[in-house]
Amino acid sequence: MSDQNEDLIALTASIVSAYVARNNVPVGDLASVIASTHAALAGLGGPPAPVAAEPLVPAVPIRKSVTPDAIICLEDGRAFKTLKRHLSTSYGMTPDQYRAKWSLPADYPMVAPNYAESRSAMAKSIGLGRKAGVVVRRTKAKI
């Protein structure tokens, strides 16, 4: 016998004797307790069993997740103007992790197109995004 096998038998005996000392075990079940304990200990040293990956099924089809007024979360099917905060608070994910999980392209939006356009128009109307020294006539934004 190898040293590893002897150690395994000694551990099995120690665990089973401690279990039997505190629990009522019928004599007929003692052999199965020893065998199951030995098998469990023997399995600890081996490689972990492969986990069967379940295919991801989004709450909505990916093509329908981007609408003009909302971005629909593939995790739960809820619609948002901006998705980044929802992902971080509800799922602890970054936009890059979300894109990787659902195999989305790097340019997949995290903001609804109409919302992004209105925010851009508002920023331009107050003078953001222009080069210094260029005078721009201010107009009221349509919101």
C-alpha positions in Angstrom: 0.0 0.0 0.0 1.1 3.5 -0.7 1.5 6.2 1.9 -1.4 8.1 0.4 -3.7 5.1 0.5 -2.7 4.4 4.2 -3.4 8.1 5.0 -6.8 7.8 3.3 -7.7 4.7 5.3 -6.6 6.3 8.5 -8.7 9.5 7.8 -11.7 7.3 6.9 -11.4 5.4 10.1 -11.0 8.5 12.2 -14.0 10.2 10.6 -16.3 7.2 10.8 -15.4 6.4 14.4 -16.1 10.0 15.4 -19.5 9.9 13.5 -20.5 6.5 15.0 -19.5 7.8 18.5 -22.1 10.6 18.3 -24.8 9.0 16.0 -26.8 5.8 16.1 -25.8 3.8 13.0 -27.3 0.3 12.4 -24.7 -2.4 12.0 -25.9 -3.1 8.4 -25.4 0.5 7.4 -21.9 0.7 8.8 -20.2 -0.7 5.7 -22.0 1.8 3.5 -20.9 4.7 5.8 -17.3 3.6 5.6 -17.5 3.1 1.8 -19.1 6.5 1.2 -16.7 8.3 3.5 -13.7 6.7 1.8 -15.1 7.5 -1.7 -15.6 11.1 -0.7 -12.1 11.5 0.7 -10.6 9.8 -2.4 -12.5 12.2 -4.6 -11.1 15.3 -2.8 -7.6 14.9 -4.3 -8.6 14.5 -7.9 -9.5 17.2 -10.4 -12.8 18.9 -10.1 -15.7 17.5 -12.1 -16.4 19.5 -15.2 -19.4 21.8 -14.8 -21.9 21.5 -17.6 -22.4 24.9 -19.0 -26.0 25.8 -19.6 -26.7 27.8 -22.7 -27.5 31.4 -21.9 -31.0 32.5 -22.8 -31.6 36.2 -22.8 -34.8 37.7 -21.5 -35.4 39.3 -24.9 -33.8 38.6 -28.3 -30.6 40.5 -28.7 -31.8 42.3 -31.8 -34.8 43.7 -30.0 -32.8 44.8 -26.9 -32.0 48.2 -28.4 -34.9 50.4 -29.1 -34.9 54.2 -29.8 -36.1 55.1 -26.4 -34.7 52.2 -24.2 -32.1 49.6 -23.8 -33.5 46.3 -22.6 -31.4 44.3 -20.1 -30.8 40.8 -21.4 -30.5 39.6 -17.8 -34.0 40.5 -16.6 -35.9 42.1 -19.6 -36.3 45.5 -17.9 -36.1 48.6 -20.1 -33.7 51.5 -19.1 -32.4 54.7 -20.6 -28.9 53.9 -19.3 -27.9 50.3 -18.5 -24.6 50.8 -16.8 -25.9 51.6 -13.3 -28.5 48.8 -13.4 -25.8 46.3 -14.2 -23.5 47.4 -11.4 -26.2 47.6 -8.7 -28.3 44.5 -9.6 -25.6 42.2 -11.0 -22.2 43.6 -10.0 -21.2 43.6 -13.6 -19.3 46.2 -15.7 -20.5 46.9 -19.3 -17.5 45.0 -20.6 -18.4 41.9 -18.5 -22.0 42.2 -19.7 -20.9 42.4 -23.3 -18.6 39.4 -22.8 -21.2 37.3 -21.1 -23.8 37.8 -23.9 -21.2 37.8 -26.7 -22.1 41.4 -27.7 -19.9 43.6 -29.9 -17.7 46.2 -28.3 -19.8 49.0 -29.7 -23.1 47.7 -28.2 -24.7 50.7 -26.6 -25.3 51.2 -22.9 -27.5 54.2 -23.5 -30.7 54.5 -25.5 -30.1 56.3 -28.8 -32.8 59.0 -28.3 -31.6 59.7 -24.8 -27.9 60.0 -26.0 -29.0 62.4 -28.7 -31.0 64.6 -26.4 -28.1 64.7 -23.9 -25.7 65.6 -26.7 -28.0 68.4 -28.0 -28.3 69.8 -24.5 -24.5 69.7 -23.9 -23.9 71.5 -27.2 -26.5 74.1 -26.5 -24.8 75.1 -23.3 -21.4 75.3 -25.0 -19.8 72.0 -24.0 -17.7 70.1 -26.5 -16.3 73.2 -28.4 -12.8 74.3 -28.7 -11.5 77.1 -26.4 -11.6 80.5 -28.0 -14.4 79.8 -30.4 -17.5 81.9 -29.8 -20.8 80.1 -30.2 -24.2 81.7 -30.2 -26.3 80.0 -27.5 -29.7 78.6 -28.4 -32.3 76.9 -26.2 -32.2 73.1 -26.3 -35.3 71.2 -27.2 -36.0 68.9 -24.3 
